[in-house]
């Protein structure tokens, strides 16, 4: 699962922000953001709330283990696609999801998703 440091760095990169830009938006130093992204320092609750606001996500998403690093990589690639590319991905996902043999039986099956 994704740790907080990776999630902060990934969300910042997805928005095309530098560490300086994120620091400016939060009113903290760039070195503080660097420490968060390296995992050498954990944000306090006020900074976590400010990060969630800046990234337009919930606090539980930010600190939870909602996405794997592979899922974040796929999301990053999807967001770089143009409109037609995104529609193709959505079409393929709809097709794949319509096939019961492609769906997991439960959330506990996630550990067997290795390719």
Kinemage of the C-alpha trace (Angstrom):
@kinemage 1
@onewidth
@group {chain A} dominant
@subgroup {mainchain}
@vectorlist {calphas} color= white
{ca unk a 1} P 0.000 0.000 0.000
{ca unk a 2} L 0.974 3.593 -0.462
{ca unk a 3} L 2.562 5.454 2.415
{ca unk a 4} L 1.858 9.088 3.187
{ca unk a 5} L 5.206 10.359 1.860
{ca unk a 6} L 4.627 8.761 -1.547
{ca unk a 7} L 1.053 9.971 -1.658
{ca unk a 8} L 2.049 13.598 -0.968
{ca unk a 9} L 4.758 13.488 -3.631
{ca unk a 10} L 2.455 11.814 -6.177
{ca unk a 11} L -0.441 14.199 -5.604
{ca unk a 12} L 1.899 17.178 -5.897
{ca unk a 13} L 3.418 15.819 -9.116
{ca unk a 14} L -0.025 15.074 -10.586
{ca unk a 15} L -0.841 18.750 -10.253
{ca unk a 16} L 2.451 19.795 -11.801
{ca unk a 17} L 3.505 21.669 -8.667
{ca unk a 18} L 7.064 22.026 -7.448
{ca unk a 19} L 7.835 21.590 -3.772
{ca unk a 20} L 8.177 25.379 -3.637
{ca unk a 21} L 4.671 25.819 -5.076
{ca unk a 22} L 3.104 23.390 -2.596
{ca unk a 23} L 5.007 25.037 0.269
{ca unk a 24} L 3.727 28.455 -0.831
{ca unk a 25} L 0.140 27.171 -0.955
{ca unk a 26} L 0.461 25.729 2.562
{ca unk a 27} L 2.477 28.592 4.033
{ca unk a 28} L 5.347 26.319 5.067
{ca unk a 29} L 8.976 25.951 3.998
{ca unk a 30} L 10.068 23.940 0.965
{ca unk a 31} L 12.323 21.868 3.233
{ca unk a 32} L 9.264 20.859 5.281
{ca unk a 33} L 7.587 19.547 2.104
{ca unk a 34} L 10.806 17.730 1.191
{ca unk a 35} L 10.876 16.095 4.622
{ca unk a 36} L 7.252 15.012 4.242
{ca unk a 37} L 7.979 13.490 0.834
{ca unk a 38} L 11.096 11.688 2.081
{ca unk a 39} L 9.214 10.358 5.082
{ca unk a 40} L 11.660 11.899 7.551
{ca unk a 41} L 8.903 14.026 9.078
{ca unk a 42} L 5.161 13.487 9.420
{ca unk a 43} L 2.762 16.405 9.011
{ca unk a 44} L 0.851 17.565 12.065
{ca unk a 45} L -2.944 17.596 11.868
{ca unk a 46} L -3.088 21.231 10.722
{ca unk a 47} L -0.673 20.517 7.865
{ca unk a 48} L -2.557 17.330 6.968
{ca unk a 49} L -5.776 19.331 6.712
{ca unk a 50} L -4.022 21.981 4.599
{ca unk a 51} L -2.585 19.260 2.322
{ca unk a 52} L -6.020 17.693 1.888
{ca unk a 53} L -7.458 21.112 1.011
{ca unk a 54} L -4.639 21.852 -1.441
{ca unk a 55} L -5.044 18.471 -3.138
{ca unk a 56} L -8.837 18.677 -3.017
{ca unk a 57} L -9.133 15.311 -1.295
{ca unk a 58} L -10.403 14.062 2.037
{ca unk a 59} L -8.156 13.708 5.034
{ca unk a 60} L -9.033 10.012 5.227
{ca unk a 61} L -7.922 9.543 1.603
{ca unk a 62} L -4.653 11.340 2.275
{ca unk a 63} L -3.703 9.286 5.324
{ca unk a 64} L -5.433 6.057 4.297
{ca unk a 65} L -4.173 3.258 2.122
{ca unk a 66} L -6.774 3.687 -0.603
{ca unk a 67} L -4.507 3.299 -3.648
{ca unk a 68} L -1.526 1.109 -4.415
{ca unk a 69} L 1.507 2.603 -6.164
{ca unk a 70} L 0.474 0.732 -9.337
{ca unk a 71} L -2.977 2.331 -9.172
{ca unk a 72} L -1.437 5.778 -8.741
{ca unk a 73} L 0.840 5.125 -11.735
{ca unk a 74} L -2.191 4.166 -13.836
{ca unk a 75} L -4.041 7.271 -12.719
{ca unk a 76} L -1.033 9.449 -13.619
{ca unk a 77} L -0.938 7.920 -17.103
{ca unk a 78} L -4.703 8.313 -17.534
{ca unk a 79} L -4.556 11.996 -16.631
{ca unk a 80} L -1.923 12.561 -19.338
{ca unk a 81} L -4.216 11.197 -22.054
{ca unk a 82} L -6.239 13.446 -24.314
{ca unk a 83} L -10.032 13.213 -24.499
{ca unk a 84} L -10.018 10.406 -27.109
{ca unk a 85} L -7.443 8.381 -25.178
{ca unk a 86} L -9.479 8.702 -21.977
{ca unk a 87} L -12.627 7.552 -23.781
{ca unk a 88} L -10.758 4.489 -25.087
{ca unk a 89} L -9.618 3.594 -21.560
{ca unk a 90} L -13.148 4.059 -20.212
{ca unk a 91} L -14.537 1.876 -23.016
{ca unk a 92} L -12.005 -0.858 -22.261
{ca unk a 93} L -12.716 -0.710 -18.521
{ca unk a 94} L -16.468 -0.926 -19.116
{ca unk a 95} L -15.921 -3.960 -21.357
{ca unk a 96} L -13.558 -5.646 -18.874
{ca unk a 97} L -15.879 -4.965 -15.947
{ca unk a 98} L -18.790 -6.490 -17.856
{ca unk a 99} L -16.966 -9.835 -17.893
{ca unk a 100} L -17.511 -11.601 -14.558
{ca unk a 101} L -14.333 -13.645 -14.964
{ca unk a 102} L -12.298 -10.395 -14.822
{ca unk a 103} L -13.803 -9.196 -11.536
{ca unk a 104} L -12.540 -10.026 -8.072
{ca unk a 105} L -14.945 -11.872 -5.841
{ca unk a 106} L -14.162 -9.595 -2.880
{ca unk a 107} L -11.758 -6.950 -1.643
{ca unk a 108} L -9.652 -9.686 -0.014
{ca unk a 109} L -8.816 -10.913 -3.525
{ca unk a 110} L -6.727 -7.752 -4.065
{ca unk a 111} L -3.598 -9.524 -2.798
{ca unk a 112} L -3.825 -11.958 -5.704
{ca unk a 113} L -3.810 -9.196 -8.341
{ca unk a 114} L -0.102 -9.506 -9.143
{ca unk a 115} L 0.586 -9.628 -12.864
